[in-house]
Amino acid sequence: MVFWINRILGIKAVDEGLTEEEYGSIILDLRNLVDGKNEITPLVNTIKNAIAFYTICRERNLRLILQCQAGISRAPAIAATILGLQCDYEWDEALELIKKKCPRVNINQDLLEQLRSIFR
């Protein structure tokens, strides 16, 4: 199941076997991140890629699904980062919206702190 955060951005677990075509969306796999402290360069590159895909989707009226293993930590964390950097949300506002749309969200605290520091 995809939890749609806004008209463009959704999050899901990887085990939901539908393809991009079946979802009618671009799927960005975030399992390269860890639920904990990430090396900063791969983390920043992942954020840049996610923002680039989000921008393309917004411009072309497409949708972007962020996926991680369980859909509760890495995908929501990057979704919050996109909302903050591309949609003018404050960090806490972005997290609140994501938790409202997907109540099972439970972002790893180390990952959360790393991303929060990017907002500053």
Stockholm file with secondary structure:
# STOCKHOLM 1.0

chainA/1-120         MVFWINRILGIKAVDEGLTEEEYGSIILDLRNLVDGKNEITPLVNTIKNAIAFYTICRERNLRLILQCQAGISRAPAIAATILGLQCDYEWDEALELIKKKCPRVNINQDLLEQLRSIFR
#=GR chainA/1-120 SS CCEESSSSEEEEETTSCCCHHHHTSEEEECTTSCSSCCCHHHHHHHHHHHHHHHHHHHHHTCCEEEEESSSSSHHHHHHHHHHHHHSCCCHHHHHHHHHHHCTTCCCCHHHHHHHHHHHC
#=GC SS_cons         CCEESSSSEEEEETTSCCCHHHHTSEEEECTTSCSSCCCHHHHHHHHHHHHHHHHHHHHHTCCEEEEESSSSSHHHHHHHHHHHHHSCCCHHHHHHHHHHHCTTCCCCHHHHHHHHHHHC
//
